[in-house]
C-alpha cells in the first residue's frame, strides 16, 4: 500500500513540475512606458498600458482569468509591448 502511495505521489509531482515548466506562458510586462516605447519602436508594435490596482475587482479578474490564457498571451505579444502600471503608487 505504501509503495502505491509513493508511486502516486511521484507521478503527481512529476505532472505538476512538467506543467509548471512547459505549460505556463506569461505576458512580458514592461516595467515602465519608456522601456515599452523603446521596444515598440524596435519591433514595430504598439504600446498597451494596463492600469491596475489592488482594490480593482475587474483588474484582479483579468489577472486571474484572462492574462494567463495562452491565446491572449500570444495575441498581446504579437501586436503590443505591454506595460503594467499600478495606480496605487
TANORCOR-V445285 format. One record per pair of residues at least 6 apart in sequence whose ideal C-beta (glycine too) atoms are under 6 Angstrom apart, sorted by the first residue. I is the first residue (numbers start at 0). J is the second residue. D is the distance in whole Angstrom. If there is no record, write none. Layout:
{{I	J	D} {I	J	D}}
This chain:
{{24	69	5} {24	72	5} {26	66	6} {26	72	5} {26	75	6} {26	81	6} {28	81	5} {28	83	4} {29	35	4} {29	82	5} {32	82	6} {35	46	5} {35	80	5} {35	82	4} {36	46	6} {38	80	5} {39	46	5} {39	80	4} {44	78	6} {44	79	6} {44	80	5} {45	79	5} {46	80	5} {47	79	4} {47	81	5} {48	82	5} {49	83	5} {50	84	5} {50	86	5} {51	58	4} {52	58	6} {52	86	5} {52	87	5} {53	87	6} {65	71	6} {75	81	6}}
